[in-house]
Amino acid sequence: MSKESDDRREVKVLTREKLDLRQLVKAPEVGPSVVGRSIVRTDAMLKVTGRLDFGADYLQDGFLHGKILRSSHPHALIKSINTKKAKELPGVAAVLTAESVPGRNGFGAIIPDQPVICGDKVRFVGDAVALVAAETEKIAHQALELIEVEYDPLPPVFDPREALKEDAPKIHEKGNLLSYNKLRKGDMEKGFAQADVILERTYQVPFLDHAYLEPDICMAIPKADGTMLVEGPMQAPFTVRRNVNAVLGVPINKVRVRQIPMGGGFGGKEDSPIDLGCRAAVLAYHTRRPVRIALEREEITLQTSKRHPMIMQIKIGAKKDGTLVAFEGVIYDEQGAYASMGPVIPPAGGSHIHAMVMMPGPYEIPNVKVDAYLCYTNHPYGGAMRGFGAPQVHVAHEQIMDELAEALNINPIDIRRKNGFREDSATATGQVLEQSVGLHDTLEVCTRAFDWDRRYQETGYVDEGKTKRRGIGIGLGWYRTSIGTNNDACGANVYVHEDGSVLLYTGITEMGQGSFTVLPQICAEELGVRMEDVRLVQPDTDVVPESGPTVGSRSTTLMGNAIILAARQVKESILEMASEMLMVPMDRLESRDRRIYDRDNSGKSLEFREVAARCMAKGKRLIGQGWWAPPPPTLDPETGQGNPYFVYTYSTHMAEVVVDMETGEVEVTDYVAAFDVGKAINPKAVEGQIEGGVAMGLGYALMEEVALEGGYIQNLNLKNYLIPTSLDVPDIEPIIVEVENRFGPYGAKGIGEMPNLPATPAILNAIANACGGRVRTLPADPERVFWAIKEAERAVR
Amino acid sequence: MKQLIELSVNGETYELAVEPQATLLEVLRNDLGLTGTKEACGTGECGSCTVLIDGRPVLSCLTLALDCTGQDIVTIEGLAEGERMSPVQQAFQDCGAIQCGFCTPGMVLSATALLEENSRPTEEEIRKALEGHLCRCTGYNKIIEAVNKAAGQMAARQK
């Protein structure tokens, strides 16, 4: 919190030129330019006054209420289903089973392996065995109780290593190994032979729930012309559309998907809207009435995707001076019951591939070998959750770096200074990082802001009673912009009207991250108008160009570029016309702050809107369409070598914790996080992403875990699925560093997912620094910390 | 069987027939159309459904509408005067304390109640007052900053 109630507090932005570490430079927050300013988010007023309608706030008149009967078993054959009594209940409009699905009985973001309604078999307790639509939610609930299902239980599989065994029960016909990928670089034998120290460790992370506040909801509305309209909070309207159309068995153009305001997503609203969209659409298809499915909190936990759990084995070798020489890793990535977002999309999409690429960390290591297995189990399914495979491996590589530093008796900062990526470093996939590598900038600025060197000397007991110890920890991070698939691209349309007002059409969604503010900023900047002149159109697959999903920290960069290209087409018309009107050559004209002026004679100018009006009157083009795809990703399937993602965001986090040595309780007491974001289009929004991400990383470190017993989730609501509160999250100092990305709009690169990655290991490293015990299986709750302390004490004796 | 009650919400009095088991949240949202009050967990864990009853923050998902007769209820819709936001609302907007916005109404109401009772709270007092409100987006920092800023502005106005 700022020390006083000062509303002029400015966001610090450091550019490389200004990165004189003796002084933190304040970026200009004034001036006519729209980009780089902390403009208030466009939906703030509606949200703070309660006027913004989320899905649950939409009028329900005429809607049927859909409910889902879920499996009672984690793995079983369905022997019979009797829906007779449920169908007879007054107020019930439809009770559907597998044979009612008109088209393909399967959906999925990548592979449609999840049944809309299970017919012969269930694979986890969130599976649907029947769907009900009724006049009220209460009747729908009653109808679920009246459906009789007989199961023939099958032996379940709950561990990805067990799933790989030859005699393991098969969850899907094609076997339990969904994807396998490998990375090979250098010579492992030679590498380890050079090592003075070799460490072998295993780290393990559990399923996590996104715990977005807004419950999932979806509405399917059959239109008179045979089109199915699907509305809901969602991150990937185009993926929803291409599933609903197949499930209904109609062409893509017969399905219209509209994204409505979304109360948080974090990757979770990439999968669940596909699930709900298909199911609501099938109910609407049969009843010919609008159907809404609104999930209750417990249903969300049961049914929707989770962050993938991983078991990560690492063997690492280093010379005495800390130079890394070899890294060997194995990842068992648990996919759960269905493929969802998990499997490989060529060349470098998929959770285990992303984890494989990132596992060695942002460090130069000449010899690397990683094997990544993605396995089906009878648990909930893994999907994207803020970092998609990367938060998991950050827990591993940042902890082993600290364990290595300790074994070598080196300061944790120095081992990272020695090995961290610089410009022209080669990654484990052999990618040469030619540009926008600000890792060391973040490390140095964070070290200084946190005062690491002083604090490193001041750890130990903080109280006279000697029950609490202070410690500090560091975590470095790197994260891609884009998703590494061949089809990764964004389209944007820009329409300028005769009064100078602008409509911006994109398929990027707003879930709270601020895209509906940042994207119009880019549009306004490029056209030379004001922020308030641009209205962004709510994503609607009938109206906006294909933009892919709002994931992978790709929106600002990919869509930003598409918007710039679209705006430039219109600007060309405007400048041509202005050139005629002013009798000034086009290349001397500048468009800025609603005026077109002669750069050499600023007195010679026109209003943007006059020129737009003249263009309209003369039949000149005022519509632009932009399309931008990043440099194509590559990744050799045999060697794992290539350029999987075109640019990375880098970061350093430092945390201070106090550990209660008697109870194992941990309090995070101070925090600094520095990020190289290329260019902060809206610095305050970037800070918001950093602070929120740190809080999420803190939850991963200390408290969050979907607790499973025999395939059943034990903590279905927020009472026992704990997320950080205002008392858990410390004062966070976010620092923005700008090392230009030459492929990015105004130099920007992604930030959305990144901030939670280094937070988790920074806190875990601080715990180890404080109490001597290391927690390698998350979360580091008081019980685990307590036992880690006891283990460390035994080791000392 | 439905019962007739009188509810005073945002200064207006409503006469309503409600089911005895209807929660205040259901009545506000479904009968009065005041959908600014949000439901995220339905079990009193998250604070999203907070409203003010006689100036105190209350979880409307755990409160029976029947028990609210004769009490003064304020929802998020009742804070702004026309287009003029309350100081807390204004500070939330200016400080970047809003992301997805789902927790915002409850958060703003609890902060308003806090500042009514304690015009210059410390950071710890703000954190404590908002402890029952879950936010998954912001990490709370900018929310605490906003409450602090609103306190400063309200104090300055009173001088």
HADDOCK unambig.tbl for C-alpha pairs under 7 A between the chains (distance, minus, plus):
assign (segid A and resid 1 and name CA) (segid B and resid 141 and name CA) 6.19 0.50 0.50
assign (segid A and resid 1 and name CA) (segid B and resid 144 and name CA) 6.69 0.50 0.50
assign (segid A and resid 1 and name CA) (segid B and resid 145 and name CA) 5.17 0.50 0.50
assign (segid A and resid 2 and name CA) (segid B and resid 145 and name CA) 6.60 0.50 0.50
assign (segid A and resid 5 and name CA) (segid B and resid 148 and name CA) 6.00 0.50 0.50
assign (segid A and resid 5 and name CA) (segid B and resid 149 and name CA) 4.46 0.50 0.50
assign (segid A and resid 5 and name CA) (segid B and resid 152 and name CA) 5.77 0.50 0.50
assign (segid A and resid 6 and name CA) (segid B and resid 149 and name CA) 6.89 0.50 0.50
assign (segid A and resid 40 and name CA) (segid B and resid 93 and name CA) 6.88 0.50 0.50
assign (segid A and resid 40 and name CA) (segid B and resid 94 and name CA) 6.51 0.50 0.50
assign (segid A and resid 40 and name CA) (segid B and resid 96 and name CA) 6.99 0.50 0.50
assign (segid A and resid 44 and name CA) (segid B and resid 93 and name CA) 5.64 0.50 0.50
assign (segid A and resid 44 and name CA) (segid B and resid 98 and name CA) 6.54 0.50 0.50
assign (segid A and resid 45 and name CA) (segid B and resid 93 and name CA) 6.74 0.50 0.50
assign (segid A and resid 47 and name CA) (segid B and resid 101 and name CA) 5.39 0.50 0.50
assign (segid A and resid 48 and name CA) (segid B and resid 89 and name CA) 5.88 0.50 0.50
assign (segid A and resid 48 and name CA) (segid B and resid 104 and name CA) 6.08 0.50 0.50
assign (segid A and resid 48 and name CA) (segid B and resid 105 and name CA) 6.16 0.50 0.50
assign (segid A and resid 49 and name CA) (segid B and resid 76 and name CA) 6.00 0.50 0.50
assign (segid A and resid 49 and name CA) (segid B and resid 77 and name CA) 6.06 0.50 0.50
assign (segid A and resid 50 and name CA) (segid B and resid 36 and name CA) 4.01 0.50 0.50
assign (segid A and resid 50 and name CA) (segid B and resid 76 and name CA) 5.86 0.50 0.50
assign (segid A and resid 50 and name CA) (segid B and resid 77 and name CA) 6.15 0.50 0.50
assign (segid A and resid 50 and name CA) (segid B and resid 105 and name CA) 6.12 0.50 0.50
assign (segid A and resid 51 and name CA) (segid B and resid 36 and name CA) 6.21 0.50 0.50
assign (segid A and resid 57 and name CA) (segid B and resid 35 and name CA) 5.67 0.50 0.50
assign (segid A and resid 212 and name CA) (segid B and resid 136 and name CA) 6.16 0.50 0.50
assign (segid A and resid 213 and name CA) (segid B and resid 40 and name CA) 5.52 0.50 0.50
assign (segid A and resid 213 and name CA) (segid B and resid 102 and name CA) 6.36 0.50 0.50
assign (segid A and resid 213 and name CA) (segid B and resid 136 and name CA) 6.83 0.50 0.50
assign (segid A and resid 214 and name CA) (segid B and resid 40 and name CA) 5.63 0.50 0.50
assign (segid A and resid 214 and name CA) (segid B and resid 102 and name CA) 6.27 0.50 0.50
assign (segid A and resid 215 and name CA) (segid B and resid 40 and name CA) 5.95 0.50 0.50
assign (segid A and resid 262 and name CA) (segid B and resid 100 and name CA) 6.74 0.50 0.50
assign (segid A and resid 263 and name CA) (segid B and resid 100 and name CA) 4.75 0.50 0.50
assign (segid A and resid 263 and name CA) (segid B and resid 101 and name CA) 6.39 0.50 0.50
assign (segid A and resid 263 and name CA) (segid B and resid 102 and name CA) 5.32 0.50 0.50
assign (segid A and resid 264 and name CA) (segid B and resid 100 and name CA) 5.38 0.50 0.50
assign (segid A and resid 297 and name CA) (segid B and resid 40 and name CA) 6.93 0.50 0.50
assign (segid A and resid 297 and name CA) (segid B and resid 41 and name CA) 5.35 0.50 0.50
assign (segid A and resid 511 and name CA) (segid B and resid 100 and name CA) 5.72 0.50 0.50
assign (segid A and resid 512 and name CA) (segid B and resid 99 and name CA) 4.23 0.50 0.50
assign (segid A and resid 512 and name CA) (segid B and resid 100 and name CA) 3.52 0.50 0.50
assign (segid A and resid 513 and name CA) (segid B and resid 99 and name CA) 6.16 0.50 0.50
assign (segid A and resid 684 and name CA) (segid B and resid 96 and name CA) 6.67 0.50 0.50
assign (segid A and resid 688 and name CA) (segid B and resid 138 and name CA) 5.80 0.50 0.50
assign (segid A and resid 691 and name CA) (segid B and resid 138 and name CA) 6.03 0.50 0.50
assign (segid A and resid 691 and name CA) (segid B and resid 139 and name CA) 5.06 0.50 0.50
assign (segid A and resid 691 and name CA) (segid B and resid 141 and name CA) 6.96 0.50 0.50
assign (segid A and resid 692 and name CA) (segid B and resid 137 and name CA) 4.97 0.50 0.50
assign (segid A and resid 692 and name CA) (segid B and resid 138 and name CA) 4.15 0.50 0.50
assign (segid A and resid 692 and name CA) (segid B and resid 139 and name CA) 4.05 0.50 0.50
assign (segid A and resid 695 and name CA) (segid B and resid 139 and name CA) 4.93 0.50 0.50
assign (segid A and resid 717 and name CA) (segid B and resid 41 and name CA) 6.95 0.50 0.50
assign (segid A and resid 718 and name CA) (segid B and resid 41 and name CA) 6.96 0.50 0.50
assign (segid A and resid 718 and name CA) (segid B and resid 45 and name CA) 5.99 0.50 0.50
assign (segid A and resid 719 and name CA) (segid B and resid 45 and name CA) 5.77 0.50 0.50
assign (segid A and resid 725 and name CA) (segid B and resid 131 and name CA) 5.84 0.50 0.50
assign (segid A and resid 725 and name CA) (segid B and resid 134 and name CA) 5.92 0.50 0.50
assign (segid A and resid 726 and name CA) (segid B and resid 127 and name CA) 5.31 0.50 0.50
assign (segid A and resid 726 and name CA) (segid B and resid 130 and name CA) 6.45 0.50 0.50
assign (segid A and resid 726 and name CA) (segid B and resid 131 and name CA) 5.30 0.50 0.50
assign (segid A and resid 726 and name CA) (segid B and resid 140 and name CA) 5.83 0.50 0.50
assign (segid A and resid 727 and name CA) (segid B and resid 127 and name CA) 5.86 0.50 0.50
assign (segid A and resid 727 and name CA) (segid B and resid 128 and name CA) 6.73 0.50 0.50
assign (segid A and resid 727 and name CA) (segid B and resid 131 and name CA) 6.19 0.50 0.50
assign (segid A and resid 729 and name CA) (segid B and resid 139 and name CA) 6.51 0.50 0.50
assign (segid A and resid 731 and name CA) (segid B and resid 141 and name CA) 6.41 0.50 0.50
